[in-house]
Amino acid sequence: MDRGVLDHGADGDAALRAALRKTAWRLLPFLGLLYVIAYIDRSNVGFAKLELQAELGVSATAFTLGQVFFFTAYALFEVPSNLMLHRAGAHRWIARILLTWGLVTIVTMLAHTTWQFYLARFALGAAEAGFFPGVLYYLSQWFPGSARGRAIGAFMLAAPLSFILGNPLMGLLMDLDGAWGLDGWQWVFLVTGVPAVLVAPLVLVLLPSGPGRVRWLAPEERRALVEALAADRAAAGEQPHRTLAVLRDRRVLVAALFFLAFPLSTYGLSFWLPTIIDGFGELTTTEVGLVSAIPYVCVAAGLVVVPRFVARRDTPYTWIAAMLGLTVAGFTVAALFGSPLVQMLGLCAAAVGGYAAQPAFWALIPRFLTGAAAAAGIAAVNAVGNLGGGFGPLGIAAVVDSAGSALTGLIFLLAVALLGLAAVPLLRRALGGGPGPGTTADPSSSTTPERQTT
């Protein structure tokens, strides 16, 4: 567990620091486990592609259209799902999400036509919708703004961990091709769907609804945490009472459009990474899985280090820009150089930049939205942004089909990262950021350069 998450609280407030420490240990490991399962279920299709595309007899673009179906359903059901989570309780709704997406993943092993595959991907997107923004909203109910960015970063460590564990696993499953009459891609969907079904009942037991009544916090710790969260809500100001008002909020719209850059680049990379590495030489699918885990070891390090620097002086926009710049540099190196080693270094840099910026970004939303408005706003940002999860891989596929090389598809991701980098000042202006990189804060101001509570 990140010690920064555990120790971050109001200076001198021992009760709040103790409450945050206990909350982090109680919630983040289990939520991280759920995110590992989610990411493996979402990314397994990148490995199944190595066989399933040929079995379906479709082009790379047609196969990748399955990702568009997944993320379209994800976007359509995201806001309704998060509002249901707010009303029904996180533990009940997240358990439902896990159960349904696990069952859909298992059933995908029965797909043998293109439209069956598309239907399975759409159903998976509908089933999984609301999980990630639901957890972000849930964390906002437990961690005040002073600790939220690091808590999100600790939770998001599960994303690279899922690739570190899942990619070699899926490579091994692909090598089971023919065992018990199942193709390798069928083993991938079968085995990666089962954990979500098994863990769903545990969610009902292990996720409490809120800090107000939990017994593992002492009375003074519980009071300190509740008061800190109440102060955050007061600082956020008056909240919209209708979902439509939240969706029309200019800040939500700008954040959603800006967030497109992250899923476009990260999902595009994760979907095509096994194919790119497969082109390095004579590698078995198990070896492809092991090598493709390397960038995510680097991502894990980035998710530990970067949120600490962001929190130190509260400079989210500077670090968002820096990480997007690293992504641009990484994709440029990977696309232009022919050496597999140099390409891998570039892919590692691009992956770190794409993931390590996200905790800083997500911690911005609860600065101006709380309660049901936060549930709707976070879901809306994630829904619009995650359309990029479908169109990023599709954009690469279109380039690959025309150029014949998976590496040329990285040019598409490079362009996306450049647009995101150029848009950071617009995000700062829309969300009320403050001076950008290279500027100096007013010395008479009581806030640090990029801090503004709305």
Secondary structure, DSSP 8 states (H G I E B T S, - for coil): --HHHHH-SSTT-HHHHHHHHHHHHHHHHHHHHHHHHHHHHHHHHHHHHHHHHHHHT--HHHHHHHHHHHHHHHHHHHHHHHHHHHHH-HHHHHHHHHHHHHHHHHHGGG--SHHHHHHHHHHHHHHHTTHHHHHHHHHHTTS-HHHHHHHHHHHHTHHHHHHHHHHHHHHHHHTTTTGGG--HHHHHHHHHHHHHHHHHHHHHHH--S-TTS-TTS-HHHHHHHHHHHHHHHHHH-S--SSHHHHHH-HHHHHHHHHHTHHHHHHHHHHHHHHHHHHTTSS--HHHHHHHHTHHHHHHHHHHHHHHHHHHHHT-HHHHHHHHHHHHHHHHHHHHH---HHHHHHHHHHHHHHHHHTHHHHHTTGGGT--HHHHHHHHHHHHHHHHHHHHHHHHHHHHHHHHHS-TGGGHHHHHHHHHHHHHTHHHHHHHHT----TT----TT-SS-TT----
